[in-house]
Amino acid sequence: MAQYLNIKIIILFINLNIITMTTVRSFVHLKMVYSALILLVVIISDKLAGQTKDGPFVIPQITLTADPGFGPYIAGSHLLNTFQISDLPPQTSKIMFRFIDSDSIQIGEAQIRTGIDLTSDSWQVLLEDFNMPLSPQFHLQLTYKEVSVADYYIPYIVLADTVSFHSSQGWGPFITNNYTFSDTSWNPVPLLKSTFTVSNLPPRAYKAKFYLKDVNSIAIDSMIVSAPAGQFLQNASWADVRMDNLPLNTQELCVVFYCNGAPDDGLEYRQTILITPHKPRLYSISEGTTLNDSIGIFIQNPMTGQALMVDSVKHAEITNGPGEPWLNGYRGPYSFDVIKGDFTIEAWLQLDLDKIINFNQQESEFIKVDSVFAITYVSQYGGASSAFRFYAIANGEYYRLYEGGFSNTLLSGSSWHHFAFCMEGTVNNLYQFYLNGNAISTFVDNNNMNYILQHIPYTYDLRTKPLIIGGNDHTQYSFITAFDEVRIFRYALAQTDIKHFMHRKVMQDQSLFGYWDFDDQRNRLNWIADKGFLNNSGQLKNHACFIPEFEDLFTIRDTIIVETSMKNADSIRFFIIDQDNRVLDSIQLKLINSKAQWVTDISAQPYTASHFRITELIPAASTEGFETDYSLYILPPAPIATPQCNWGIYYTATGGI
């Protein structure tokens, strides 16, 4: 058995300099720079330690250097350590570098190199990859002359992270006035001061130097705190620092501690500070309503749908709904007074623009009840303008009551347009045609009105004929080629209601005479369901059929305007973010006079959308820009039930059930 007697280890430390360290707890990157530490390990045997097969065994002497040394290292921080060995014994065939803990258990991965007659080697490690414990050892093992093994164990100094940062006003974001405003209406924020305090300082700290630094690590301001002569600092503070006047590119607070026995350049700790400009102005404009610094509540657009295709003979026929007879007829869209009643008729219409231009001074019916009313489309003035006409029908005769005219320039850009006619006859005798939610010039034919009131029992034939959507009894062509979202209400809608609902589904409303959107799955059987309470359903006639819904029918153009507070901002990024922080939609726009405008359909986004984000991009500041978030609420598509036979009849029981 080999015996080792009176083994001496001579360790020579030369010029140990620890320059900078930092705290992990304050989310600061550690930077440790050491001058070369040369460790000369000399192992001398006073006696013959043993015998190999070739003769006496002598413990070898080697040269080992460590840059930046064997500590101190703050646990968990960033440090690149390089170990180099030379002057190895002859016939060295294996070298192993590693760390071990106080129980001699290996820490992390070792480096092992084999060869023939190795003379030197090095090991470069990132210490944060090793999860270093306290009181570890550096272990070097050499194998030489085939069977001889020499082990070298050197203590490695690891310090726990103890320094704590505190700010009386937190770490931001702080709104600053230290930039050029885009105009004079941006009011500066009030003066704001903060006190920075660091505690649990390294041992024997006699001076602390505070720095505020920008993104380029250039000092913006500084402060030195020194201990009285012969004493040391337990904590240090920098009081009343102006936070409302820091540059936008301010990035961090740095504190360097100078301690006895520490590097001459001190130990450095860092803490991030967030500085932001004034919050931008945001305007959300949707359907004529403007909100300041907020986004409205939206309903997600329906994903799919159908429309009704018609021509001069193809049409839909809406018959009487089932139920109890009422004055020799049934409830339905053919039971309202067209002169003294209240009602609204609206629909999306696909127009044949070529026929409208070429068939001048022609008139085409597109919706009627043959015993109550008819509505026609008129092309006039050489195809330069058009008109809607509303007729009362009594005793088989047509009496024009109302007409609304408009320029055909309003039809450019799309073949689909929204039509509405509102009548309030019970009190005010008000009437109005609308095109795409906008009122058009409307007049009444008082001669026909007075004649009907005095001579014609115009309500006699109510509830005796079905509602016809499409078709045309008077010409061989039709100006209207398709319908969608046909609705008849028992009251006169206000213009704001028309604009609001023309791009939305309507929930069940007891004021509906009928609501036909042609989306019911039973439509494949030529069935047209009524989404209203009265169940006035119908069927397709003369080969009328369904086509895909107009893709922009439920599109609402919303406008988001952002006005930045900074003259030197150059563009804005708009984002719609979902609840999982994923980007659903985005766009980057250049600023014009400090403003950027995004026109989009927010309702086209899914209901998982969570917030709206804008990022102001400013040269020479944070490369990611300055972010502001706004809450965004998009509700799921409105649920519309498929009606069932007689669901409009209410049953009651007496005496209990």
C-alpha positions as CSV (number, residue, x, y, z in Angstrom):
1,M,0.0,0.0,0.0
2,A,1.4,3.4,-1.0
3,Q,2.0,5.7,2.0
4,Y,2.1,9.5,1.8
5,L,4.2,11.0,4.6
6,N,4.6,14.7,5.5
7,I,3.1,16.0,2.2
8,K,3.3,19.8,2.0
9,I,1.2,22.0,-0.4
10,I,2.6,25.4,-1.0
11,I,0.1,27.9,-2.6
12,L,1.3,31.2,-3.8
13,F,-1.4,33.8,-4.7
14,I,-0.2,36.7,-6.8
15,N,-2.1,40.0,-7.4
16,L,-5.8,38.9,-6.7
17,N,-8.1,41.7,-8.0
18,I,-11.9,41.4,-7.9
19,I,-13.2,44.3,-9.9
20,T,-17.0,44.0,-10.2
21,M,-19.9,41.9,-8.9
22,T,-23.6,42.3,-8.8
23,T,-26.8,41.0,-7.2
24,V,-29.1,38.4,-8.9
25,R,-32.0,39.3,-6.6
26,S,-32.2,42.8,-8.2
27,F,-32.2,41.3,-11.7
28,V,-28.8,42.7,-12.5
29,H,-26.2,41.0,-14.7
30,L,-23.0,40.2,-12.9
31,K,-19.7,41.3,-14.4
32,M,-16.5,40.1,-12.7
33,V,-13.2,41.0,-14.1
34,Y,-10.0,39.8,-12.4
35,S,-6.4,40.2,-13.2
36,A,-4.6,36.9,-13.6
37,L,-4.3,34.9,-10.5
38,I,-1.3,32.7,-10.7
39,L,-1.5,29.8,-8.3
40,L,1.7,27.8,-8.0
41,V,1.1,24.5,-6.5
42,V,4.2,22.7,-5.3
43,I,3.8,19.3,-3.7
44,I,7.0,18.1,-2.1
45,S,7.5,14.7,-0.6
46,D,10.0,14.5,2.3
47,K,10.4,10.8,1.8
48,L,9.9,8.2,-0.7
49,A,6.1,7.9,-1.0
50,G,6.0,4.5,-2.6
51,Q,7.2,2.4,-5.4
52,T,5.9,1.9,-8.9
53,K,6.9,-1.0,-11.0
54,D,9.6,1.1,-12.5
55,G,10.9,2.6,-9.3
56,P,10.3,5.3,-6.7
57,F,7.1,7.3,-7.0
58,V,7.5,11.1,-6.7
59,I,4.6,13.6,-6.4
60,P,4.9,16.0,-9.4
61,Q,5.0,19.8,-9.2
62,I,2.9,21.7,-11.8
63,T,2.0,25.3,-12.6
64,L,-1.7,26.3,-12.5
65,T,-3.3,29.7,-13.3
66,A,-6.9,30.8,-12.9
67,D,-8.5,33.8,-14.6
68,P,-10.1,35.7,-12.8
69,G,-9.1,33.5,-9.9
70,F,-10.6,31.1,-7.4
71,G,-13.3,33.5,-6.3
72,P,-14.9,35.2,-4.7
73,Y,-17.9,34.4,-6.9
74,I,-21.5,35.6,-6.1
75,A,-23.7,32.5,-6.4
76,G,-26.0,32.5,-9.5
77,S,-24.2,35.4,-11.2
78,H,-22.5,35.5,-14.6
79,L,-18.7,34.7,-14.6
80,L,-16.4,33.1,-17.2
81,N,-13.5,31.3,-15.4
82,T,-10.5,30.0,-17.2
83,F,-8.0,27.5,-15.7
84,Q,-4.7,26.6,-17.3
85,I,-2.1,24.1,-16.3
86,S,1.5,23.6,-17.6
87,D,4.8,22.0,-16.5
88,L,3.0,18.6,-16.4
89,P,5.0,15.5,-15.4
90,P,6.4,13.4,-18.2
91,Q,4.1,10.8,-19.9
92,T,0.9,12.5,-18.7
93,S,-1.9,10.6,-20.3
94,K,-5.1,12.0,-18.7
95,I,-6.2,15.3,-17.2
96,M,-9.5,15.9,-15.4
97,F,-10.9,19.3,-14.3
98,R,-14.0,19.5,-12.1
99,F,-15.7,21.1,-9.1
100,I,-16.8,19.1,-6.1
101,D,-18.9,20.1,-3.1
102,S,-18.1,19.8,0.6
103,D,-19.2,16.1,0.4
104,S,-16.8,15.4,-2.5
105,I,-19.8,15.1,-4.9
106,Q,-19.1,16.4,-8.4
107,I,-20.8,19.7,-9.4
108,G,-21.8,19.9,-13.0
109,E,-19.9,18.4,-15.8
110,A,-16.2,17.6,-15.7
111,Q,-13.7,18.0,-18.5
112,I,-11.5,15.0,-19.2
113,R,-8.8,14.9,-21.8
114,T,-6.6,11.9,-22.7
115,G,-3.5,11.7,-24.9
116,I,0.2,10.7,-25.0
117,D,2.7,12.8,-23.1
118,L,0.4,15.8,-22.5
119,T,2.3,19.0,-21.4
120,S,-0.5,21.6,-20.8
121,D,-4.3,22.0,-20.9
122,S,-7.1,24.6,-20.1
123,W,-10.7,24.6,-18.9
124,Q,-13.1,27.5,-19.6
125,V,-16.4,27.4,-17.8
126,L,-19.5,29.7,-17.2
127,L,-20.0,29.4,-13.5
128,E,-23.8,30.2,-13.7
129,D,-24.2,26.8,-15.5
130,F,-22.9,24.9,-12.4
131,N,-25.3,26.1,-9.8
132,M,-22.4,26.5,-7.4
133,P,-23.0,25.8,-3.7
134,L,-21.1,27.4,-0.9
135,S,-17.6,26.0,0.1
136,P,-16.9,24.1,-3.1
137,Q,-13.4,22.9,-4.3
138,F,-11.6,23.0,-7.5
139,H,-10.3,19.5,-8.3
140,L,-7.5,18.7,-10.7
141,Q,-6.5,15.1,-11.3
142,L,-3.5,13.9,-13.4
143,T,-2.7,10.4,-14.6
144,Y,1.0,9.9,-15.7
145,K,3.4,7.1,-16.2
146,E,0.4,4.9,-17.0
147,V,-0.6,4.1,-13.4
148,S,0.4,7.1,-11.2
149,V,-2.4,9.5,-10.1
150,A,-2.0,13.0,-8.5
151,D,-5.0,14.9,-7.1
152,Y,-5.0,18.7,-6.4
153,Y,-7.8,20.3,-4.3
154,I,-8.1,24.0,-4.0
155,P,-10.9,25.9,-2.1
156,Y,-13.1,28.1,-4.3
157,I,-14.7,31.1,-2.6
158,V,-18.4,31.4,-3.3
159,L,-20.4,34.3,-1.7
160,A,-24.1,34.4,-1.2
161,D,-26.1,37.2,-2.9
162,T,-27.0,39.6,-0.1
163,V,-27.2,43.2,-1.5
164,S,-30.8,44.6,-1.6
165,F,-32.1,47.6,-3.6
166,H,-35.0,49.8,-2.6
167,S,-36.7,52.8,-4.2
168,S,-39.2,55.0,-2.3
169,Q,-41.2,55.4,-5.6
170,G,-40.5,51.9,-7.1
171,W,-38.6,51.3,-10.3
172,G,-41.1,52.7,-12.8
173,P,-42.3,53.2,-15.3
174,F,-41.8,56.9,-14.5
175,I,-43.3,59.5,-16.9
176,T,-40.7,62.1,-17.8
177,N,-40.8,65.6,-19.1
178,N,-37.3,65.4,-20.6
179,Y,-38.2,65.4,-24.3
180,T,-39.7,67.7,-26.9
181,F,-43.5,67.6,-26.8
182,S,-45.4,67.3,-30.1
183,D,-47.5,70.4,-29.3
184,T,-48.1,72.8,-26.4
185,S,-51.2,71.0,-25.1
186,W,-49.3,68.2,-23.4
187,N,-49.2,69.2,-19.7
188,P,-45.9,68.3,-17.9
189,V,-46.2,65.7,-15.1
190,P,-45.6,67.0,-11.5
191,L,-42.2,66.9,-9.9
192,L,-41.4,63.5,-8.6
193,K,-38.5,62.5,-6.4
194,S,-37.3,59.1,-5.3
195,T,-34.8,57.9,-2.7
196,F,-32.6,54.9,-3.6
197,T,-31.3,52.7,-0.8
198,V,-29.0,49.7,-0.8
199,S,-28.6,47.5,2.2
200,N,-26.8,44.3,3.3
201,L,-23.6,45.6,1.8
202,P,-20.4,43.5,1.3
203,P,-18.1,43.3,4.4
204,R,-16.0,46.3,5.2
205,A,-17.5,48.6,2.6
206,Y,-16.3,52.1,3.1
207,K,-17.7,53.9,0.0
208,A,-20.7,53.5,-2.3
209,K,-20.9,55.3,-5.7
210,F,-24.4,55.6,-7.3
211,Y,-24.8,56.0,-11.1
212,L,-27.8,56.6,-13.3
213,K,-26.9,55.2,-16.7
214,D,-28.5,55.2,-20.2
215,V,-28.8,52.4,-22.7
216,N,-25.2,53.0,-23.8
217,S,-23.9,52.7,-20.2
218,I,-23.1,56.4,-20.1
219,A,-23.5,58.0,-16.7
220,I,-26.4,60.5,-16.5
221,D,-25.9,61.5,-12.9
222,S,-24.0,60.2,-9.9
223,M,-23.7,60.4,-6.1
224,I,-21.0,59.2,-3.6
225,V,-21.6,58.0,-0.1
226,S,-18.6,57.5,2.2
227,A,-18.3,56.1,5.7
228,P,-16.8,58.2,8.5
229,A,-13.1,57.6,9.0
230,G,-12.4,54.2,10.7
231,Q,-16.0,53.0,10.1
232,F,-17.8,51.0,7.5
233,L,-21.2,51.2,5.7
234,Q,-24.1,48.9,6.5
235,N,-26.3,50.7,3.9
236,A,-26.2,53.7,1.7
237,S,-28.8,56.1,0.2
238,W,-29.2,58.6,-2.6
239,A,-32.0,60.9,-1.6
240,D,-34.4,63.1,-3.7
241,V,-33.5,62.0,-7.2
242,R,-35.7,63.7,-9.8
243,M,-37.5,61.0,-11.7
244,D,-39.8,63.3,-13.8
245,N,-36.8,64.8,-15.7
246,L,-34.7,61.8,-16.7
247,P,-33.9,61.1,-20.4
248,L,-36.1,58.6,-22.2
249,N,-33.1,56.3,-22.7
250,T,-32.3,56.0,-19.0
251,Q,-31.8,52.3,-18.3
252,E,-30.5,51.5,-14.9
253,L,-29.2,52.5,-11.4
254,C,-25.7,51.2,-10.8
255,V,-24.0,51.1,-7.4
256,V,-20.3,50.4,-7.0
257,F,-19.0,49.4,-3.5
258,Y,-15.4,49.9,-2.4
259,C,-14.4,47.5,0.4
260,N,-11.2,46.6,2.3
261,G,-9.7,43.5,0.6
262,A,-11.8,43.9,-2.5
263,P,-10.7,44.9,-5.9
264,D,-9.5,48.5,-6.4
265,D,-12.3,49.1,-8.9
266,G,-15.0,47.9,-6.5
267,L,-18.0,45.6,-6.7
268,E,-20.8,46.7,-9.0
269,Y,-24.6,46.0,-8.7
270,R,-27.3,47.1,-11.1
271,Q,-31.1,47.7,-11.0
272,T,-33.2,48.4,-14.1
273,I,-35.3,51.6,-14.1
274,L,-38.2,52.1,-16.6
275,I,-38.7,55.6,-18.1
276,T,-41.6,56.3,-20.4
277,P,-43.0,59.4,-22.2
278,H,-46.5,60.8,-21.6
279,K,-49.3,58.4,-22.4
280,P,-50.4,59.1,-26.0
281,R,-53.9,60.2,-26.8
282,L,-56.1,57.5,-28.3
283,Y,-59.4,58.0,-30.1
284,S,-61.6,55.0,-30.9
285,I,-64.3,55.9,-33.5
286,S,-67.0,53.3,-34.3
287,E,-70.3,53.9,-36.0
288,G,-70.1,57.6,-35.3
289,T,-69.3,57.2,-31.6
290,T,-65.9,58.5,-30.4
291,L,-64.3,57.2,-27.2
292,N,-61.2,58.9,-25.6
293,D,-58.4,56.7,-24.2
294,S,-60.5,53.5,-24.4
295,I,-61.8,50.9,-26.9
296,G,-65.5,50.0,-27.0
297,I,-67.2,46.7,-26.6
298,F,-67.7,44.7,-29.8
299,I,-69.5,41.6,-30.9
300,Q,-67.6,39.1,-33.1
301,N,-68.8,38.9,-36.7
302,P,-70.7,35.7,-37.7
303,M,-68.3,33.4,-39.4
304,T,-70.5,32.2,-42.3
305,G,-73.9,32.7,-43.8
306,Q,-76.2,32.6,-46.8
307,A,-78.1,35.1,-49.0
308,L,-81.2,34.7,-51.2
309,M,-80.7,34.9,-55.0
310,V,-83.7,36.2,-56.9
311,D,-84.6,37.6,-60.4
312,S,-87.8,38.7,-62.1
313,V,-89.5,35.3,-61.4
314,K,-87.3,33.7,-58.6
315,H,-88.5,34.8,-55.2
316,A,-89.3,33.8,-51.6
317,E,-92.9,33.6,-50.4
318,I,-93.5,34.2,-46.7
319,T,-96.8,32.7,-45.7
320,N,-98.9,33.1,-42.6
321,G,-97.5,31.7,-39.5
322,P,-99.3,28.9,-37.7
323,G,-101.5,29.8,-34.8
324,E,-105.0,31.1,-33.9
325,P,-106.9,32.9,-36.7
326,W,-107.1,36.7,-36.2
327,L,-109.6,38.6,-38.2
328,N,-109.7,36.0,-40.9
329,G,-106.0,35.9,-41.1
330,Y,-102.9,35.3,-39.1
331,R,-100.2,37.4,-37.6
332,G,-97.6,38.5,-40.1
333,P,-95.7,41.1,-42.0
334,Y,-98.9,41.9,-43.9
335,S,-100.9,43.2,-41.0
336,F,-99.7,46.7,-40.5
337,D,-101.2,50.0,-41.5
338,V,-99.0,51.7,-44.1
339,I,-100.4,55.2,-43.5
340,K,-101.3,55.4,-39.8
341,G,-99.1,52.6,-38.4
342,D,-95.5,52.4,-37.2
343,F,-93.1,50.1,-38.9
344,T,-89.6,49.7,-40.4
345,I,-88.6,47.6,-43.5
346,E,-84.9,47.0,-44.0
347,A,-82.7,44.6,-46.0
348,W,-79.3,44.2,-47.7
349,L,-79.7,44.4,-51.4
350,Q,-77.4,43.2,-54.2
351,L,-78.0,45.6,-57.1
352,D,-77.5,44.9,-60.8
353,L,-75.6,48.1,-61.5
354,D,-75.4,47.5,-65.3
355,K,-79.2,47.3,-65.6
356,I,-79.6,50.4,-63.4
357,I,-77.5,52.4,-65.7
358,N,-78.8,51.0,-69.0
359,F,-82.5,50.7,-68.3
360,N,-83.3,54.4,-67.8
361,Q,-86.6,55.5,-66.4
362,Q,-87.5,51.9,-65.5
363,E,-89.1,50.6,-62.3
364,S,-88.7,47.2,-60.7
365,E,-90.5,45.7,-57.7
366,F,-88.4,44.0,-55.1
367,I,-90.6,43.4,-52.0
368,K,-94.4,43.5,-51.6
369,V,-97.6,42.2,-50.0
370,D,-100.2,42.2,-52.9
371,S,-102.9,43.5,-50.6
372,V,-100.9,46.0,-48.5
373,F,-97.8,47.5,-50.1
374,A,-95.0,47.3,-52.7
375,I,-91.5,48.8,-52.8
376,T,-89.8,49.4,-56.1
377,Y,-86.4,50.5,-57.4
378,V,-86.4,53.2,-60.1
379,S,-83.6,54.1,-62.5
380,Q,-83.8,57.7,-63.7
381,Y,-82.1,60.7,-65.3
382,G,-80.0,58.7,-67.7
383,G,-78.7,56.3,-65.1
384,A,-77.3,59.1,-63.0
385,S,-79.7,58.7,-60.1
386,S,-82.1,56.2,-58.6
387,A,-85.1,56.2,-56.2
388,F,-87.0,53.9,-53.9
389,R,-90.8,54.2,-54.1
390,F,-93.3,52.9,-51.5
391,Y,-96.8,52.1,-52.7
392,A,-100.0,51.4,-50.9
393,I,-102.0,48.6,-52.6
394,A,-105.8,48.6,-52.2
395,N,-108.5,47.1,-54.4
396,G,-105.8,45.9,-56.8
397,E,-104.5,49.4,-57.4
398,Y,-101.1,50.9,-56.7
399,Y,-100.9,54.3,-55.0
400,R,-97.5,55.9,-54.6
401,L,-97.1,57.4,-51.1
402,Y,-93.4,58.0,-50.5
403,E,-90.3,58.3,-52.6
404,G,-86.6,58.7,-51.8
405,G,-84.0,59.7,-54.4
406,F,-80.2,59.6,-54.4
407,S,-77.3,59.9,-56.8
408,N,-75.8,56.7,-58.2
409,T,-72.4,57.9,-57.1
410,L,-73.5,56.5,-53.7
411,L,-73.5,53.0,-55.2
412,S,-69.8,53.0,-56.2
413,G,-67.4,50.5,-54.6
414,S,-69.8,47.6,-54.1
415,S,-72.9,45.9,-55.5
416,W,-74.3,45.3,-52.0
417,H,-76.1,48.2,-50.2
418,H,-78.4,48.5,-47.2
419,F,-81.9,49.8,-47.7
420,A,-84.4,50.9,-45.0
421,F,-87.8,52.7,-44.9
422,C,-89.2,53.9,-41.6
423,M,-92.7,55.1,-41.0
424,E,-94.1,56.6,-37.8
425,G,-97.8,57.3,-38.6
426,T,-99.6,56.9,-35.3
427,V,-98.4,60.3,-33.8
428,N,-96.1,62.4,-35.9
429,N,-96.6,61.2,-39.5
430,L,-92.9,60.9,-40.1
431,Y,-91.4,58.9,-42.9
432,Q,-87.8,58.4,-44.2
433,F,-85.8,56.3,-46.7
434,Y,-82.2,55.3,-45.8
435,L,-79.3,54.1,-48.0
436,N,-76.4,52.5,-46.2
437,G,-77.6,54.0,-42.9
438,N,-77.8,57.6,-44.3
439,A,-81.0,59.5,-44.8
440,I,-81.8,60.3,-48.5
441,S,-84.2,62.9,-49.8
442,T,-87.7,61.7,-49.1
443,F,-91.1,63.2,-50.0
444,V,-94.8,62.2,-49.7
445,D,-97.5,62.3,-52.4
446,N,-100.1,64.1,-50.4
447,N,-102.7,63.9,-53.2
448,N,-102.6,60.1,-53.2
449,M,-102.5,60.1,-49.4
450,N,-105.6,62.2,-49.0
451,Y,-107.4,60.3,-51.7
452,I,-106.8,56.9,-50.0
453,L,-107.8,58.3,-46.6
454,Q,-111.0,59.7,-48.0
455,H,-112.1,57.2,-50.6
456,I,-110.3,53.8,-50.2
457,P,-110.8,51.2,-47.4
458,Y,-107.1,50.4,-47.7
459,T,-107.0,48.2,-44.6
460,Y,-109.8,45.9,-45.8
461,D,-107.5,43.3,-47.4
462,L,-104.8,43.2,-44.7
463,R,-103.6,39.7,-43.7
464,T,-104.9,38.0,-46.9
465,K,-101.7,37.8,-49.1
466,P,-98.2,36.5,-48.5
467,L,-95.0,38.6,-48.4
468,I,-93.0,38.3,-51.6
469,I,-89.2,38.9,-51.5
470,G,-87.8,39.3,-55.0
471,G,-89.7,38.6,-58.3
472,N,-91.3,41.3,-60.4
473,D,-94.8,41.1,-61.9
474,H,-94.3,44.2,-64.2
475,T,-91.0,43.7,-66.1
476,Q,-88.9,40.8,-67.3
477,Y,-85.8,42.0,-65.4
478,S,-85.0,42.9,-61.8
479,F,-82.7,45.6,-60.5
480,I,-82.3,43.5,-57.3
481,T,-80.4,40.2,-57.7
482,A,-80.1,39.0,-54.0
483,F,-81.3,39.7,-50.5
484,D,-80.0,39.2,-47.0
485,E,-81.0,40.2,-43.5
486,V,-84.6,41.1,-44.3
487,R,-86.3,42.5,-41.2
488,I,-89.7,44.1,-40.6
489,F,-90.3,45.9,-37.3
490,R,-93.5,47.1,-35.6
491,Y,-92.0,50.5,-34.9
492,A,-89.9,53.2,-36.7
493,L,-86.2,52.7,-36.0
494,A,-84.1,55.7,-35.3
495,Q,-81.2,56.3,-37.7
496,T,-78.7,55.4,-34.9
497,D,-80.4,52.0,-34.6
498,I,-80.3,51.4,-38.3
499,K,-76.5,52.2,-38.4
500,H,-75.9,50.1,-35.4
501,F,-77.8,47.0,-36.5
502,M,-77.2,47.0,-40.2
503,H,-73.9,45.2,-39.7
504,R,-75.1,43.0,-36.8
505,K,-77.4,40.1,-36.2
506,V,-80.6,41.1,-34.3
507,M,-81.4,39.2,-31.1
508,Q,-85.0,38.0,-30.6
509,D,-87.2,41.1,-30.5
510,Q,-91.0,41.0,-29.8
511,S,-91.3,44.0,-32.0
512,L,-90.4,42.0,-35.1
513,F,-93.1,41.2,-37.7
514,G,-90.4,38.9,-39.2
515,Y,-86.7,38.4,-39.6
516,W,-85.3,36.3,-42.4
517,D,-81.5,35.9,-42.7
518,F,-81.6,32.7,-44.9
519,D,-78.9,31.0,-42.7
520,D,-81.1,28.2,-41.2
521,Q,-79.8,24.8,-42.1
522,R,-83.3,23.8,-43.2
523,N,-82.8,26.1,-46.1
524,R,-81.5,23.1,-48.1
525,L,-85.1,21.9,-48.1
526,N,-86.2,25.3,-49.7
527,W,-87.3,26.3,-46.2
528,I,-86.9,29.9,-45.0
529,A,-87.0,30.3,-41.2
530,D,-88.3,33.4,-39.4
531,K,-85.9,34.4,-36.6
532,G,-88.6,36.5,-35.1
533,F,-91.2,35.4,-32.5
534,L,-94.1,35.1,-34.9
535,N,-92.6,32.2,-36.9
536,N,-93.6,33.7,-40.3
537,S,-91.6,31.2,-42.3
538,G,-91.7,30.6,-46.0
539,Q,-90.4,28.8,-49.1
540,L,-88.3,29.3,-52.2
541,K,-90.3,29.7,-55.4
542,N,-89.5,29.4,-59.1
543,H,-86.0,28.0,-58.5
544,A,-84.8,30.8,-56.2
545,C,-81.7,29.6,-54.3
546,F,-79.1,30.5,-51.8
547,I,-75.6,31.9,-52.4
548,P,-72.7,32.7,-50.0
549,E,-73.2,35.7,-47.8
550,F,-71.6,39.0,-48.8
551,E,-68.3,38.9,-47.0
552,D,-68.4,42.5,-45.9
553,L,-72.0,42.4,-44.8
554,F,-71.1,42.4,-41.1
555,T,-67.9,44.5,-41.5
556,I,-67.8,47.6,-39.5
557,R,-65.0,50.1,-40.2
558,D,-63.5,51.2,-36.9
559,T,-60.9,54.0,-36.8
560,I,-58.2,54.1,-34.2
561,I,-56.3,57.4,-34.0
562,V,-53.1,57.7,-31.9
563,E,-51.5,61.1,-31.2
564,T,-48.0,60.8,-29.6
565,S,-46.6,63.3,-27.2
566,M,-43.1,63.3,-28.8
567,K,-42.0,65.3,-31.8
568,N,-39.2,62.9,-32.5
569,A,-41.3,59.8,-32.7
570,D,-41.4,58.4,-36.2
571,S,-44.0,55.7,-36.3
572,I,-46.6,53.7,-34.4
573,R,-47.1,49.9,-34.2
574,F,-50.7,48.8,-33.5
575,F,-51.4,45.3,-32.0
576,I,-54.4,43.3,-31.1
577,I,-53.4,40.8,-28.5
578,D,-55.3,37.7,-27.3
579,Q,-55.7,36.3,-23.8
580,D,-52.6,34.2,-24.3
581,N,-50.5,37.2,-25.3
582,R,-50.4,36.2,-28.9
583,V,-50.6,38.8,-31.6
584,L,-53.9,38.5,-33.6
585,D,-53.3,41.4,-35.9
586,S,-50.8,44.2,-36.2
587,I,-49.7,47.1,-38.5
588,Q,-47.0,49.8,-38.4
589,L,-47.8,53.2,-39.6
590,K,-45.8,56.4,-40.1
591,L,-46.7,59.4,-38.0
592,I,-48.0,62.4,-39.8
593,N,-48.1,65.6,-37.6
594,S,-47.6,63.3,-34.6
595,K,-50.7,61.2,-35.5
596,A,-51.3,57.7,-36.9
597,Q,-54.7,56.3,-38.0
598,W,-55.6,52.6,-38.4
599,V,-58.9,51.8,-40.0
600,T,-59.9,48.2,-39.4
601,D,-62.8,45.9,-38.4
602,I,-62.3,45.1,-34.8
603,S,-65.4,42.9,-34.8
604,A,-63.6,40.6,-37.3
605,Q,-61.2,39.6,-34.5
606,P,-62.1,36.5,-32.3
607,Y,-63.7,37.0,-29.0
608,T,-60.4,35.7,-27.4
609,A,-58.9,39.2,-28.0
610,S,-57.8,40.7,-24.7
611,H,-56.2,44.1,-25.2
612,F,-55.1,46.6,-27.7
613,R,-51.5,47.7,-27.7
614,I,-49.7,50.7,-29.3
615,T,-45.9,51.0,-29.4
616,E,-44.4,54.4,-30.1
617,L,-41.1,54.1,-31.9
618,I,-38.6,56.8,-31.1
619,P,-35.1,57.0,-32.5
620,A,-32.2,57.0,-30.0
621,A,-34.4,55.6,-27.3
622,S,-35.4,52.1,-26.3
623,T,-35.3,49.9,-29.4
624,E,-38.5,48.1,-28.5
625,G,-40.4,51.4,-28.3
626,F,-42.8,52.6,-25.6
627,E,-45.9,50.4,-25.1
628,T,-49.4,51.4,-23.9
629,D,-52.1,48.8,-23.4
630,Y,-55.9,49.3,-23.6
631,S,-58.5,46.8,-22.5
632,L,-60.5,45.3,-25.4
633,Y,-63.7,43.3,-25.1
634,I,-65.1,41.3,-28.0
635,L,-68.2,39.2,-27.3
636,P,-68.9,35.9,-29.0
637,P,-71.3,36.1,-32.0
638,A,-74.9,36.7,-30.9
639,P,-76.8,33.4,-30.5
640,I,-79.8,33.2,-32.7
641,A,-82.2,30.3,-32.1
642,T,-83.8,28.3,-34.9
643,P,-87.6,28.8,-34.4
644,Q,-89.9,25.9,-34.0
645,C,-93.6,25.6,-35.0
646,N,-95.9,27.6,-32.6
647,W,-93.1,28.8,-30.4
648,G,-94.8,32.2,-30.4
649,I,-97.9,30.9,-28.6
650,Y,-97.8,31.0,-24.8
651,Y,-99.5,28.3,-22.7
652,T,-100.8,28.8,-19.2
653,A,-102.4,26.5,-16.7
654,T,-104.6,27.1,-13.7
655,G,-104.8,25.1,-10.5
656,G,-101.2,24.2,-10.5
657,I,-99.4,21.4,-12.3
